[in-house]
Amino acid sequence: MHDNGPGEGFIMEENNFCLLRNQMVEYQLEHRGIRDENVLDAFKKVPRHRFVDDFYKRVAYEDHPLSIGNGQTISQPYIVAQMTEALELNPGDKVLEIGTGSGYQTAILAEIVDEVYTVESNEPLFYTSQRVLSDLGYDNIRFKFGDGKIGWEAEKPFYAIILTAAAKTIPDALKAQLNENGRLIMPVGGSFTQELTLLEKTEGTFKKRSLGLCRFVPLT
């Protein structure tokens, strides 16, 4: 039997998702001030609809977070872009992500830098995100199942650390794993409202800056 490859319906659907993805980048990111070309290019490439259940695929590129089950969400595209841009990443950077979740933020990072290390404490999400990222062909991501608050000691230091869940304070273990001139970004605060906080390390000291209010699920 001859295999003709993907059917016409599949190709049309993927073309539609590509159009929605480009519109998302233009109207949700560029119009709101995201300027880093590496970040914008990553958002144009990563198929956000592959990181959500079939029920949500049609709204995957809309301007809001979506449930991914297990009490977790895939963040609003603009927030993902804002956090990524604030890290000021370059291709040679080594990045630690705490909270793999759906794997969408992980994929964005993997499009920009050579090495991504990601930690997830939710077992179903740990395996689901690996499968999706593997299916999409990412080979520069390393996964760890465990407590994100302690980071990944064996692989330190990291130029950048990103936490996609909220805590009342920035974990000391993560600050210790940050490289000189490195940056850490995370939501800091209580269960309902937090401040998106950027930490910069210079000559062994930390400078903290708020990037505005946000709302994330708690770090577990």
C-alpha positions in Angstrom: 0.0 0.0 0.0 1.4 3.4 -1.0 1.7 6.0 1.8 0.8 9.4 0.5 1.8 11.1 3.8 -0.3 13.6 5.7 -3.8 14.1 4.3 -5.1 17.4 2.9 -7.2 18.0 6.0 -4.2 17.7 8.2 -2.1 20.1 6.1 -4.9 22.6 6.0 -5.3 22.4 9.8 -1.5 22.9 10.4 -1.5 25.9 8.0 -4.4 27.4 10.0 -2.5 26.9 13.2 0.6 28.6 11.6 -1.6 31.6 10.7 -3.0 31.8 14.2 0.6 31.5 15.6 1.8 34.4 13.5 -1.2 36.5 14.5 -0.4 35.7 18.2 3.1 36.9 17.8 2.1 40.1 16.1 -0.9 41.2 18.2 -0.1 39.6 21.6 3.7 40.0 21.7 5.0 42.6 19.3 2.1 45.1 19.9 2.8 44.8 23.7 6.5 45.6 23.4 8.3 42.2 23.0 11.3 43.1 20.9 13.9 40.3 21.2 14.0 38.7 17.8 15.2 35.4 19.2 12.1 35.3 21.4 9.8 36.3 18.6 11.3 33.7 16.3 10.9 31.0 18.9 7.2 31.8 19.3 6.7 31.6 15.5 8.2 28.1 15.5 6.8 26.3 18.6 3.4 24.8 17.9 1.5 25.8 21.1 -1.5 23.6 20.1 0.6 20.5 20.6 1.0 21.2 24.3 -2.7 21.2 25.2 -5.5 18.6 25.0 -7.6 18.3 21.9 -10.4 20.2 23.6 -8.3 23.3 23.8 -6.4 23.1 20.5 -8.7 25.6 18.7 -8.1 28.2 21.4 -4.4 27.4 22.0 -3.2 30.8 20.5 -5.7 33.0 22.3 -4.6 35.5 24.9 -5.1 33.6 28.2 -3.8 30.6 30.1 -5.3 27.1 29.6 -5.7 24.1 31.8 -3.4 21.2 31.2 -4.9 19.1 34.0 -3.4 18.0 37.4 -4.2 21.5 38.7 -1.7 23.1 36.3 -1.9 25.6 33.4 -0.1 26.6 30.3 0.6 30.3 30.8 -0.7 33.2 28.7 1.6 33.6 25.7 2.6 37.2 26.6 3.7 36.1 30.1 5.8 33.4 28.7 7.4 35.9 26.2 7.9 38.5 28.9 9.7 36.1 31.2 11.8 34.7 28.4 12.8 38.2 27.1 13.7 39.4 30.6 16.4 36.7 30.8 18.3 38.2 27.9 19.3 34.8 26.5 22.0 34.0 24.0 22.5 30.7 22.1 25.4 29.5 24.3 23.6 29.9 27.6 22.7 27.1 29.9 19.2 27.5 31.4 17.4 25.8 34.3 13.6 25.7 34.2 11.7 24.8 37.4 8.3 23.5 36.5 8.2 21.8 33.1 4.4 21.7 33.1 3.1 21.2 29.5 6.6 21.7 28.1 5.7 24.8 26.1 8.0 27.2 27.9 10.7 24.5 27.7 10.4 24.4 23.9 10.6 28.2 23.7 13.8 28.1 25.7 15.2 25.2 23.6 14.7 27.2 20.4 16.9 30.0 21.8 19.7 28.3 23.8 21.9 25.2 23.4 21.2 23.6 26.8 17.9 23.4 28.8 17.6 21.6 32.1 14.1 21.2 33.3 12.7 19.9 36.6 9.1 18.7 37.2 7.5 17.4 40.4 4.2 16.2 38.9 4.7 12.7 37.6 2.0 12.7 34.9 3.2 16.0 33.5 6.8 14.9 33.8 6.2 12.0 31.3 3.7 13.8 29.1 5.9 16.8 28.5 8.9 14.5 27.6 6.8 12.7 25.1 5.5 15.9 23.4 9.0 17.5 23.3 10.5 14.3 22.0 7.9 14.0 19.2 8.7 17.6 18.2 12.4 16.6 17.8 14.0 18.6 20.7 17.3 17.0 21.7 18.9 19.7 23.8 16.7 19.3 26.8 17.5 17.3 29.9 14.7 16.2 32.3 14.6 15.6 36.0 11.8 14.4 38.2 12.0 16.0 41.7 11.6 19.0 44.0 12.2 22.2 42.0 13.0 24.2 45.0 16.4 22.5 45.3 17.1 23.0 41.6 19.7 20.8 39.9 22.9 21.0 42.0 24.9 18.5 39.9 24.6 20.7 36.8 25.2 24.2 38.2 26.0 26.9 37.4 23.3 28.2 35.2 23.3 31.5 33.3 19.5 31.8 33.7 16.9 30.2 35.9 13.2 30.5 35.3 10.4 29.3 37.6 6.9 28.8 36.2 5.2 28.5 39.6 4.9 30.9 42.5 6.6 30.9 45.9 6.6 33.3 48.8 10.4 33.7 48.6 13.1 32.9 46.1 14.7 29.5 47.1 18.3 29.9 48.4 19.4 26.8 46.6 18.4 28.3 43.2 20.2 31.6 44.0 23.3 29.5 44.8 23.1 27.8 41.4 23.0 31.0 39.4 26.2 32.0 37.5 27.9 35.3 37.9 26.0 37.9 35.9 23.2 35.4 35.7 19.4 36.2 35.9 16.6 34.4 37.7 12.9 35.2 37.0 9.9 33.9 39.0 6.5 34.9 40.4 6.9 35.8 44.1 3.9 36.1 46.5 0.9 34.3 47.9 -1.6 31.9 46.3 -3.7 34.5 44.4 -1.4 37.4 43.4 2.3 37.6 42.9 4.9 39.9 41.5 6.9 38.8 38.6 10.4 39.2 40.0 13.7 39.4 38.2 16.9 38.7 40.2 20.3 39.7 38.8 23.6 38.5 40.2 26.6 40.8 40.0 29.8 40.3 41.9 28.1 37.9 44.3 25.3 40.2 45.2 21.7 40.1 44.1 19.6 42.9 42.7 15.8 42.4 42.7 13.4 44.1 40.4 9.6 43.8 39.9 8.2 43.4 36.4 4.5 43.8 37.5 1.7 41.7 39.0 1.0 38.2 37.8 -0.8 35.0 38.8 0.7 31.5 38.8 -0.1 28.2 40.4 2.0 27.6 43.6 5.4 25.9 43.4 5.0 22.4 44.9 
